[in-house]
Amino acid sequence: MPYQIAYVSTSNTALVESILSDILNVSERCNTRDDISGVLMYHDRLFFQVLEGYKDLVVNCYARILRDPRHSSISLMWEGEAETRAFASWAMGYAGPDQIGFHTDQHITSLADLEGGEGSNADQKNIALLLAQEVFRNFSRGNRWVSPFVDSLP
């Protein structure tokens, strides 16, 4: 079973596009090497990220993230096993305030399923995916912080 970690943190500075692109490129390369999939969202100095894969590799990746001096106030939102990966084909998906996409060297593919709602193919048993959907909805509306909804998850 895949292991997932979801967290939020605050960037110590506002990020320009080139720095964010560097973060995504390094993350994609390392995640491909370690067979980790996931999504990173960034809005108004707030990061939300889901990492998923083999437990030891995900835990080691998260430990590296905890030591990264570019962010602080790191808060673990979810950690545990899932039946399936929520972001299986994305070495590093990315969502900014106005879009969500699959970051690669070649293209960006829409991930509109994270909007949820009618017709969504979201797995209601995948807590990491539910968290990602809620964070994306908040970011899309221009909200800075994620509302506390964790208690309502299955």
C-alpha positions in Angstrom: 0.0 0.0 0.0 1.3 3.5 -0.8 2.2 5.7 2.1 1.1 9.4 2.1 2.2 12.5 3.9 0.4 15.9 3.5 1.6 19.1 5.1 1.3 22.8 5.0 4.1 25.4 5.6 4.8 29.0 5.2 7.5 30.3 2.8 10.0 32.6 4.6 9.9 34.9 1.6 7.5 35.5 -1.3 8.7 33.3 -4.1 9.4 34.5 -7.6 8.6 32.3 -10.5 12.3 31.3 -11.1 12.7 30.0 -7.5 9.5 28.1 -7.6 10.5 26.6 -10.9 13.8 25.5 -9.4 12.0 23.9 -6.5 9.7 22.0 -8.9 12.6 20.8 -11.1 14.6 19.5 -8.2 11.5 17.9 -6.6 10.5 16.2 -9.9 14.0 14.8 -10.4 14.3 13.5 -6.8 10.8 12.2 -6.8 11.3 10.3 -10.1 14.5 8.7 -8.6 12.6 7.7 -5.4 9.3 6.7 -7.1 7.5 9.3 -5.2 4.4 11.0 -6.6 2.6 14.0 -5.3 1.4 17.6 -5.8 2.7 20.9 -4.5 0.4 24.0 -4.2 1.7 27.5 -3.5 -0.3 30.7 -2.8 0.4 33.8 -0.8 3.5 32.3 0.8 1.6 29.2 1.8 2.7 25.7 0.7 0.6 22.6 0.7 2.2 19.3 -0.5 1.2 15.7 -0.7 4.0 13.0 -1.0 3.2 9.4 -1.7 5.1 6.2 -2.4 7.0 3.6 -0.4 7.0 4.5 3.3 10.7 4.7 3.9 11.3 6.9 0.8 8.4 9.2 1.6 9.5 9.6 5.2 13.1 10.3 4.1 11.8 12.9 1.6 9.7 14.6 4.3 12.7 14.7 6.6 14.7 16.6 3.9 11.7 19.0 3.5 11.7 19.6 7.3 15.3 20.8 7.1 14.7 23.2 4.1 15.4 26.7 5.4 13.1 28.3 2.7 10.0 27.6 4.8 8.8 27.4 8.4 5.7 26.6 10.5 5.5 23.2 9.0 2.3 21.4 10.0 1.6 17.7 9.3 -2.0 17.4 8.1 -2.1 13.7 7.2 0.2 10.7 7.4 -0.7 7.1 6.7 -1.4 4.3 4.2 -3.8 4.7 1.3 -5.4 2.0 -0.9 -4.0 3.7 -4.0 -1.9 6.7 -5.0 -3.9 9.9 -5.6 -1.3 11.4 -7.9 0.3 8.2 -9.4 1.4 9.7 -12.7 2.8 12.9 -11.3 6.4 13.0 -10.1 5.5 16.6 -9.0 2.1 18.1 -9.8 1.9 21.9 -9.2 -0.9 24.3 -8.4 -0.6 28.0 -8.2 -3.3 30.5 -7.3 -4.9 30.4 -10.8 -4.2 27.0 -12.1 -3.2 23.5 -11.3 -1.0 21.5 -13.6 1.4 18.7 -14.1 4.9 20.3 -14.1 7.2 18.7 -16.6 10.0 20.0 -18.8 7.7 19.7 -21.8 4.1 20.7 -20.9 1.4 21.4 -18.4 -1.7 19.2 -18.3 -4.8 20.3 -16.5 -5.8 18.6 -13.3 -9.3 20.0 -13.1 -10.5 17.0 -11.2 -9.2 18.6 -8.0 -12.0 21.1 -8.2 -14.3 18.2 -7.0 -18.0 18.6 -7.2 -20.4 16.8 -9.6 -18.7 14.5 -12.0 -15.5 14.4 -10.0 -13.7 11.1 -10.1 -12.1 11.8 -6.7 -11.7 8.7 -4.5 -13.6 9.6 -1.3 -11.5 7.2 0.7 -8.2 8.9 -0.2 -7.6 11.5 2.5 -4.6 13.1 0.8 -6.7 13.7 -2.3 -9.6 15.2 -0.3 -7.1 17.5 1.4 -5.7 18.5 -1.9 -9.2 19.3 -3.3 -10.1 21.4 -0.3 -6.8 23.4 -0.4 -7.2 23.9 -4.2 -10.7 25.2 -3.7 -9.5 27.7 -1.1 -6.5 28.8 -3.2 -8.7 29.2 -6.3 -11.0 31.5 -4.3 -8.0 33.6 -3.2 -8.2 32.4 0.5 -4.9 32.3 2.2 -5.5 29.6 4.9 -7.2 26.2 4.7 -10.3 25.9 6.7 -10.2 23.3 9.4 -12.2 20.4 7.9 -10.0 17.4 8.8 -12.5 16.1 11.4 -15.1 15.7 8.7 -13.0 13.4 6.6 -14.0 9.7 6.5 
